[in-house]
Amino acid sequence: MSALRFFGISAIGLLITMAAVDQFSLLYREISRSCSFYIEALAIVGAWYTVRKCVSLAFDTYSALRLHVIPKLSGEIDLVKKYGKWAVVTGSTDGIGKAYAEELAKHGVNIILVSRNKEKLEAVSRSISETYQVETDFIVADFSKGRELYPAIKEALKDKEIGILVNNVGIFYAYTDYFTNLSEETLWDLIHVNIASATMMTHIVLPGMVKKKKGAIVNLSSAVCCQPTPMLTVYGASKSYLDYFSRALHYEYASKGIFVQSLMPFVTTTKMVAFSSTVSKRSIFFPTAEEYASHAVSTLGLSIRTTGYWKHAIQLTLGWLAISIANSSRELTVPSEMEYRTQLPHPE
Ligand SMILES: NC(=O)c1ccc[n+]([C@@H]2O[C@H](COP(=O)([O-])OP(=O)(O)OC[C@H]3O[C@@H](n4cnc5c(N)ncnc54)[C@H](OP(=O)(O)O)[C@@H]3O)[C@@H](O)[C@H]2O)c1
């Protein structure tokens, strides 16, 4: 009954309106004129959004080419002239540190290796000097020992013209675990090796660089620095420390001729990831340390914050996309504990 009344009233309303505007075509024109105003306004908003997206895409593409492609195609940069004769690389008897040291030596830079194992240091040092015809030296230092180490390192470096410092040394978890399950010893090791070493090595080397008004400091952070990492809490937090440390230091010292880079690799097939049979094998996604270092060195002086490798840059972009999609469907902004447990072996 009420529906009939509604239709009746609507019909009468329409008839009155039609009478008021004389004919239906006039009414239609009036309505479409006001609609077209809204459509045009929406079209302007859409066009503005599209232009902004296109400009930012063009900038991103240009930055990616400038960082990852152009340096590889153009001639090599003279790192000795740009930064100085010597480079110090920590944790340089294996993995990324060793590969980075070799890559710098390829550019004619003399290398000082700092690591914990004397035999390995001798072997790597000899191999680099014979292969690349550069001078090499090494310092035996176990960074997990903490504060007591640094006076001796400072003394050993005092007469060297250090142009590049690579704070590479880092340790990972043996397996994922709750923070309170980690021993005090493990916690101190993580703090001393991952955080204190980069801080103290920079404190030793930076004054000399500032005096010469040139130098570069590369801190090996990690792609995990961008997100909280439950079950790897201290490792992830230590990498965030290095990222923030690098960025702030760059702003403090750029005007004094110092370039500081936060290098944030994704998985690279070194012994650090040997726990996993999937990620420890070289593949299209996971480069070897040598492949990674060759790209990372070519970004030196170009980007203060980079994954260092175009494949890792793609993975980071896809990672962010996945995270933003996941965030739109749930409140938690970090992967669940379960997801982390599947990535690393756990004793339970
Ligand atoms: N591999 C990855 O997927 C990945 C991803 C992101 C970030 N990173 C970061 O990249 C850096 C290098 O990683 P990596 O995979 O090359 O590691 P790695 O293969 O385990 O090599 C680590 C190097 O550090 C040395 N080292 C370890 N503990 C030390 C200590 N207490 N004192 C002195 N030297 C010590 C090792 O010496 P020995 O030869 O004696 O063992 C080795 O030369 C780390 O900071 C890591 O967090 C790695």
The ligand as a Gaussian input file, in Angstrom:
#p B3LYP/6-31G(d) Opt

LIG

0 1
 N       74.157000     -12.447000       3.461000
 C       73.013000     -11.805000       3.460000
 O       71.997000     -12.295000       2.940000
 C       72.913000     -10.435000       4.081000
 C       71.719000      -9.709000       3.896000
 C       71.617000      -8.455000       4.467000
 C       72.672000      -7.908000       5.174000
 N       73.807000      -8.631000       5.350000
 C       74.889000      -8.013000       6.147000
 O       76.095000      -8.023000       5.401000
 C       77.217000      -8.172000       6.270000
 C       78.081000      -9.327000       5.796000
 O       77.306000     -10.492000       5.804000
 P       77.832000     -11.860000       5.165000
 O       76.621000     -12.596000       4.739000
 O       78.921000     -11.601000       4.219000
 O       78.404000     -12.582000       6.486000
 P       79.390000     -13.841000       6.589000
 O       79.469000     -14.574000       5.308000
 O       78.970000     -14.559000       7.814000
 O       80.811000     -13.149000       6.837000
 C       81.014000     -12.403000       7.996000
 C       82.450000     -11.947000       8.079000
 O       82.605000     -11.321000       9.340000
 C       83.617000     -11.982000      10.089000
 N       83.256000     -11.994000      11.494000
 C       82.194000     -12.592000      12.069000
 N       82.205000     -12.389000      13.392000
 C       83.302000     -11.644000      13.653000
 C       83.862000     -11.109000      14.830000
 N       83.317000     -11.316000      16.036000
 N       84.984000     -10.364000      14.749000
 C       85.577000     -10.168000      13.557000
 N       85.094000     -10.643000      12.398000
 C       83.975000     -11.385000      12.444000
 C       83.663000     -13.379000       9.533000
 O       84.913000     -13.928000       9.864000
 P       85.227000     -15.505000       9.728000
 O       85.668000     -15.652000       8.299000
 O       86.280000     -15.738000      10.721000
 O       83.931000     -16.211000      10.027000
 C       83.457000     -13.094000       8.052000
 O       84.642000     -12.644000       7.466000
 C       76.641000      -8.377000       7.662000
 O       76.667000      -7.165000       8.371000
 C       75.201000      -8.800000       7.407000
 O       74.351000      -8.468000       8.467000
 C       73.954000      -9.880000       4.817000

